[in-house]
Amino acid sequence: MGRQPLIAPRRTPPARRDPDASTSTVSWLTLLRSLAALALAVVSAAPVFAQEAAAAPPSRAGSAATPGAAKHAWPAQVTLVQLACESAAYDLRELPALLKVELSALGIDQLAVHTDDAQLGAGEPGLALLRVSCGDTPDSVTLLLADVASGKQVRRQMLVSDVQPAARARALAIAAAELLESSWTELLGSRAGASEGAGLPEAVAAKLRVRLRATLGAPAATDRPTQAVPPSAAPRSGEARSALDLAGLARAFPGRGTGLVGAHVALLLALTHGLQLSLDAEALFGSQELTDAQGPVGTMHLSWYTAGLGLSWVSASVPALAVGPLVRAGYALASGTSSRAGKQAQNDGGFVTVFGLAASLRAPLGGGWSALLALDAGYLPTGVVFLADLARAAGMAGVTVAVRIGVSVAL
């Protein structure tokens, strides 16, 4: 009797053979081979997926954790390209230095200068590319701004014929800086860039905010509080300021047929807003022919020395109108010379007074200077009178009118 196995094979009664059994076994083997191939493909592609994941932009969650990490940090630099023109409208050598001064006020500390577009290459242009070339006309220059920070492009045609040749380079530098400031300020104020400085360097963004506050009249955050200016030291409007008048003067005495010309000087003292006191002096000279029935007898030489005091109301208009009363006092002299034998000339002089009204107009010329036109009219209770001919008494008496033309300088 032979040895029995520990586990005998289980014997089952013979069953009916399934015709699809071999086909099912083959299908399972095919599926297993496909799964193995797929696993091998995944393992082989893992390094490629890892590289793509490293190069892919951060997820929303990663962006929220590190705001602005993916934003490009532009250097505080501007690139200038100057193209030479046949008609040199400005000095090419002066523009870079002048532009650098203007850009420093915007926080830009680097300026790259090229004389041809081909020199740009693949280098970093900075925040903006500025191209200066000939204009459409011989008396114009074209400014082309490519703002890298905002992605905008601005083209401006600038007429330079109305600017002195020595000042054209500075005018171009100022115009270019204004283009940049306008573009960056718009970018800084946009909703997309308000929170992160619009991708501008912090120094540039800070400068723009300070300039924008100054333009809008708001005090800067770092400004110290200023003390109030005392009223006595505060600048006053033109009509309330003291001034000095220098003018030529012509004075006439219509009732006596006499006229004098000379000089006039006045000191105007501002009392209150719109009210001023005037202190003046006149020195006038003239002559009058003396005749009788037989012809000329001689000549009377006239002199007039007076000082005046007036109070005027001054308007706030331009030109400024001043109107007010005046009083004048001084000395008038008539000295004669004879031109006929046997005739002797006599001299006469005396104290004179004038009471009247004065009006003046002052138009500003700039630098504290004003053009002056003034009139006054008055009456002399006392004066100097002499006999000009057998029927007419001449002299400095009665009604008088005067006109002054000159300049006034604010004190």
KERO-838380 format. One line per field, with one value per residue (C-alpha): y negated, x negated, z negated; residue in three letters. Coordinates in steps of 0.001 Angstrom, whole numbers. Last residue first. Example, Ala and Ser with C-alpha at 12.3 -4.5 7.8 and 13.67 -1.06 7.14 Angstrom:
KERO-838380
c2	1060,4500
c1	-13670,-12300
c3	-7140,-7800
aa	Ser,Ala
END
This chain:
KERO-838380
c2	-147794,-147553,-149544,-152099,-153405,-156588,-158843,-161738,-164154,-167465,-169852,-173294,-175754,-179234,-180286,-179791,-182801,-184864,-188080,-189076,-192519,-194538,-191427,-188632,-190498,-188329,-185972,-183655,-181552,-181337,-179519,-177092,-174590,-170957,-168235,-165047,-162384,-159247,-156576,-154130,-150935,-148396,-146758,-144019,-141571,-141710,-144509,-145028,-147736,-150699,-153227,-156563,-159100,-162368,-164924,-168517,-171152,-173114,-175594,-178177,-180357,-183181,-184412,-187496,-188776,-191979,-192711,-196163,-197759,-200578,-198415,-195448,-191746,-191837,-188774,-187742,-185461,-183784,-181572,-179070,-177637,-174674,-173037,-170164,-168517,-165330,-163456,-159852,-157346,-154332,-151849,-148609,-147222,-144558,-144796,-144779,-148493,-151069,-153826,-156789,-159300,-162118,-164405,-166633,-168482,-171473,-173216,-175175,-177350,-179803,-181910,-185060,-186222,-189725,-192641,-191100,-193295,-196957,-196482,-194499,-191154,-188844,-185240,-182541,-179879,-176512,-174374,-171757,-169965,-167829,-165907,-163071,-161384,-158901,-157036,-153757,-151987,-148724,-146352,-148655,-151428,-150680,-153489,-154993,-157096,-159565,-161139,-163631,-165251,-168285,-170146,-173463,-175139,-178580,-179963,-181513,-179916,-176606,-176227,-173193,-170547,-167995,-165286,-162566,-159694,-157679,-156023,-153978,-151247,-149867,-146774,-146522,-146840,-144198,-141551,-141005,-138614,-137441,-138970,-141273,-138574,-136204,-133044,-129956,-127403,-124461,-120898,-118696,-116831,-113072,-112209,-114740,-117583,-117525,-120161,-117780,-118385,-117981,-114710,-113474,-114472,-112555,-109506,-109554,-109694,-106718,-104670,-105410,-104406,-101285,-100114,-99966,-96739,-98668,-99699,-96477,-97618,-100280,-98222,-96452,-99191,-101825,-104799,-103621,-102956,-106433,-107899,-105846,-107135,-110767,-110668,-109156,-111712,-114544,-113322,-113355,-116904,-118154,-116615,-118012,-121534,-121178,-120227,-123102,-125833,-126876,-126819,-129261,-127665,-128583,-126367,-123365,-121810,-118488,-115486,-112959,-109185,-107072,-103302,-101487,-98151,-99536,-98790,-98661,-102160,-102586,-106348,-107907,-111609,-113144,-116456,-119441,-122353,-120301,-118759,-115171,-115062,-113834,-111262,-110784,-107257,-106631,-103050,-102525,-100742,-99083,-98242,-94970,-93909,-91877,-94210,-97914,-98998,-98311,-101099,-103616,-106396,-104708,-106087,-104055,-106213,-104982,-106704,-107002,-108188,-110574,-113689,-111848,-111627,-115409,-115482,-112466,-114186,-117208,-115010,-112927,-116003,-118065,-116111,-115928,-119749,-120573,-120929,-119581,-119500,-116261,-114441,-112087,-109381,-109440,-106262,-106644,-103691,-104303,-102559,-101881,-98121,-96292,-93659,-91159,-89960,-86214,-86766,-89609,-87956,-84960,-82905,-83984,-82978,-79533,-79011,-80063,-77645,-78701,-78972,-75735,-75224,-72916,-70964,-70549,-69170,-66712,-65584,-64779,-62892,-60748,-59788,-56473,-55349,-56138,-54218,-51148,-51205,-51337,-48390,-46302,-47127,-46094,-42716,-41984,-42730,-40401,-37523,-38039,-37872,-34601,-32880,-33936,-32493,-29132,-28881,-29836,-26176,-25251,-21494,-19649,-18542,-15485,-14728,-16414,-15033,-17074,-16405,-14771,-16832,-15036,-12595,-8863,-6491,-3281,0
c1	-7706,-5815,-7172,-5081,-5821,-5141,-2511,-965,1789,2661,5572,5653,8463,7576,3936,515,-7,1467,3501,4759,5710,2461,323,-1009,-220,-1186,611,-737,1710,4146,7494,6057,8622,8225,8014,5987,5172,3038,1568,-934,-2491,-3279,-6428,-6476,-8357,-5698,-4082,-1006,1467,1929,4735,4991,7564,7049,9498,8841,7644,4552,2469,-96,-2626,-4155,-6309,-6788,-9695,-9742,-11014,-12267,-11394,-13520,-14958,-12828,-13610,-13011,-13462,-10847,-10784,-7505,-7726,-5334,-5728,-4089,-846,1276,4440,5874,9159,9567,9655,7413,8147,6171,5695,6713,9512,9253,10102,8099,9673,7348,6177,3916,1138,-819,-4105,-4741,-7463,-6347,-8627,-7729,-9974,-8303,-9634,-10000,-8259,-6990,-4885,-3851,-419,-1890,-3577,-4994,-5771,-5216,-7660,-7519,-8856,-7493,-8870,-6278,-6270,-4117,-2763,58,2225,3899,7236,8270,7106,5920,3346,1111,-1427,-2016,-5162,-5032,-7442,-6519,-8663,-8226,-5969,-4105,-1247,355,3412,4683,8134,6772,4020,2144,-55,-2163,-3870,-6497,-6306,-7974,-5600,-6735,-4550,-2965,-850,2944,3842,1301,2620,932,-1790,-1546,-4079,-1671,991,-1389,-2078,-647,-3217,-3811,-3145,-6025,-5598,-6058,-2452,-2368,125,2992,3017,4008,709,-1263,534,-277,-3910,-4183,-2419,-4691,-7829,-6631,-5840,-9288,-11105,-8920,-9837,-6770,-4733,-1476,-2390,-906,2473,3273,2082,5194,7588,5685,4172,578,1077,2506,-370,-2800,-1460,-1278,-4733,-6263,-4706,-5685,-9285,-9342,-7946,-10472,-13383,-12102,-11842,-15352,-16728,-14862,-16205,-19304,-17350,-14720,-11284,-8571,-10190,-10078,-6714,-6274,-4544,-3561,-3339,-2232,-2547,-1042,-2137,-1877,-5394,-6961,-5819,-6830,-7090,-7578,-8500,-8547,-10323,-9050,-10417,-11414,-7911,-6792,-9091,-12639,-13316,-13285,-12534,-11784,-11702,-10133,-10465,-13768,-14874,-16574,-18941,-17985,-19572,-18980,-21851,-19841,-17422,-20224,-21843,-21524,-21322,-20568,-19282,-19487,-18389,-14657,-12795,-10466,-12484,-15548,-13812,-14020,-17750,-18363,-16485,-18806,-21909,-20514,-19246,-22453,-24459,-21638,-21352,-17988,-16298,-19334,-18020,-19349,-18111,-19979,-17991,-18093,-17115,-16607,-16167,-14624,-15739,-14358,-14455,-11176,-10158,-7990,-4999,-5018,-5684,-3144,-1141,-2766,-66,2651,554,-91,3640,4390,1776,-1738,-2625,-3878,-7627,-7999,-4891,-6189,-9495,-7735,-5427,-8436,-10178,-7010,-6604,-8547,-6685,-3370,-4322,-5385,-2094,-202,-2189,-1430,2245,2348,614,3117,6014,4631,4251,7820,9071,7148,8692,12160,11651,10506,13576,16031,16928,17833,17252,19958,18736,16860,17496,15168,12041,10248,6601,5338,3669,1085,353,872,-2091,-1543,0
c3	2392,5669,8618,10516,13990,15902,17438,15507,16604,14946,14627,12968,12274,10947,10662,12203,14483,17272,17170,20617,21986,22328,22633,20366,17144,14158,11771,9004,7027,4108,3998,6582,7907,8786,11423,11474,14036,13857,16178,14702,16097,13391,12046,9390,11628,14300,16334,14161,15268,12907,13514,11678,10438,8536,7052,6028,3600,4652,2672,3778,1888,3879,6637,8790,10809,12825,16294,17273,20566,22003,24720,25607,24863,21118,18859,16344,13268,12272,9160,7587,4065,2429,1354,2633,1347,2737,2926,4126,6966,7647,10453,10685,14204,13356,10815,7018,6823,4887,2754,2469,-138,1026,-198,2158,2369,4632,6626,9706,11841,14621,16890,18238,21573,22986,24669,27871,30163,30345,28781,25867,25484,22799,23892,21268,20054,18327,15465,13091,9978,8256,4969,3674,543,1172,-1349,-469,-870,854,-1894,-4645,-4956,-1964,-1556,1899,2322,5193,7685,10415,13070,15308,17696,17321,19198,19069,20851,17639,17391,18729,16090,17377,15797,17695,15645,16274,13865,11105,8635,5603,4157,997,1473,1108,4810,5826,3441,124,-826,-4445,-6814,-8701,-8764,-10549,-8539,-10200,-11159,-8908,-9961,-8865,-5624,-5764,-4938,-2116,-2396,151,2887,5680,7472,4240,3483,6993,6599,3300,4768,7817,5679,3599,6722,8155,4958,4609,8078,10333,10660,10278,6704,5280,3953,6557,9509,10713,9624,11600,9774,10148,13855,14416,12424,14494,17816,16714,15135,18250,20589,18235,18199,22012,22172,19603,21494,24797,23331,21912,25313,26963,24652,26622,29881,28487,28531,31087,33726,31408,32332,30518,32114,29466,29688,26710,26297,23342,21829,18303,17033,20497,21394,25031,25516,28959,29000,32486,33112,35105,37151,40194,40429,39766,36797,36533,33832,30069,28786,25104,23815,20408,17070,17842,21372,20271,23022,26076,28613,28124,30345,33499,32606,33032,30974,27600,24028,20884,18019,14421,11191,11829,8703,10537,9613,10897,14265,14800,14041,16277,19092,18882,19068,21939,23900,23955,26535,29094,29200,30767,34158,35996,39571,41017,37948,35617,33875,30102,28245,24491,22123,18705,15510,12038,12628,13339,10771,12630,10635,9778,6066,5942,3175,1467,-302,2081,5027,3531,3000,6523,7822,8714,12399,14088,14509,11511,12481,16022,14728,12386,15171,17362,14553,13987,17659,17409,14285,15915,19073,17026,15144,18440,19841,16737,16952,20625,19883,17138,19451,22120,19586,18421,21977,22704,19698,20736,24258,22865,20681,23439,24481,20908,20333,18405,15068,13942,10363,8113,6608,4180,4264,1191,-1318,-3381,-564,-1232,-1083,1006,0
aa	Leu,Ala,Val,Ser,Val,Gly,Ile,Arg,Val,Ala,Val,Thr,Val,Gly,Ala,Met,Gly,Ala,Ala,Arg,Ala,Leu,Asp,Ala,Leu,Phe,Val,Val,Gly,Thr,Pro,Leu,Tyr,Gly,Ala,Asp,Leu,Ala,Leu,Leu,Ala,Ser,Trp,Gly,Gly,Gly,Leu,Pro,Ala,Arg,Leu,Ser,Ala,Ala,Leu,Gly,Phe,Val,Thr,Val,Phe,Gly,Gly,Asp,Asn,Gln,Ala,Gln,Lys,Gly,Ala,Arg,Ser,Ser,Thr,Gly,Ser,Ala,Leu,Ala,Tyr,Gly,Ala,Arg,Val,Leu,Pro,Gly,Val,Ala,Leu,Ala,Pro,Val,Ser,Ala,Ser,Val,Trp,Ser,Leu,Gly,Leu,Gly,Ala,Thr,Tyr,Trp,Ser,Leu,His,Met,Thr,Gly,Val,Pro,Gly,Gln,Ala,Asp,Thr,Leu,Glu,Gln,Ser,Gly,Phe,Leu,Ala,Glu,Ala,Asp,Leu,Ser,Leu,Gln,Leu,Gly,His,Thr,Leu,Ala,Leu,Leu,Leu,Ala,Val,His,Ala,Gly,Val,Leu,Gly,Thr,Gly,Arg,Gly,Pro,Phe,Ala,Arg,Ala,Leu,Gly,Ala,Leu,Asp,Leu,Ala,Ser,Arg,Ala,Glu,Gly,Ser,Arg,Pro,Ala,Ala,Ser,Pro,Pro,Val,Ala,Gln,Thr,Pro,Arg,Asp,Thr,Ala,Ala,Pro,Ala,Gly,Leu,Thr,Ala,Arg,Leu,Arg,Val,Arg,Leu,Lys,Ala,Ala,Val,Ala,Glu,Pro,Leu,Gly,Ala,Gly,Glu,Ser,Ala,Gly,Ala,Arg,Ser,Gly,Leu,Leu,Glu,Thr,Trp,Ser,Ser,Glu,Leu,Leu,Glu,Ala,Ala,Ala,Ile,Ala,Leu,Ala,Arg,Ala,Arg,Ala,Ala,Pro,Gln,Val,Asp,Ser,Val,Leu,Met,Gln,Arg,Arg,Val,Gln,Lys,Gly,Ser,Ala,Val,Asp,Ala,Leu,Leu,Leu,Thr,Val,Ser,Asp,Pro,Thr,Asp,Gly,Cys,Ser,Val,Arg,Leu,Leu,Ala,Leu,Gly,Pro,Glu,Gly,Ala,Gly,Leu,Gln,Ala,Asp,Asp,Thr,His,Val,Ala,Leu,Gln,Asp,Ile,Gly,Leu,Ala,Ser,Leu,Glu,Val,Lys,Leu,Leu,Ala,Pro,Leu,Glu,Arg,Leu,Asp,Tyr,Ala,Ala,Ser,Glu,Cys,Ala,Leu,Gln,Val,Leu,Thr,Val,Gln,Ala,Pro,Trp,Ala,His,Lys,Ala,Ala,Gly,Pro,Thr,Ala,Ala,Ser,Gly,Ala,Arg,Ser,Pro,Pro,Ala,Ala,Ala,Ala,Glu,Gln,Ala,Phe,Val,Pro,Ala,Ala,Ser,Val,Val,Ala,Leu,Ala,Leu,Ala,Ala,Leu,Ser,Arg,Leu,Leu,Thr,Leu,Trp,Ser,Val,Thr,Ser,Thr,Ser,Ala,Asp,Pro,Asp,Arg,Arg,Ala,Pro,Pro,Thr,Arg,Arg,Pro,Ala,Ile,Leu,Pro,Gln,Arg,Gly,Met
END
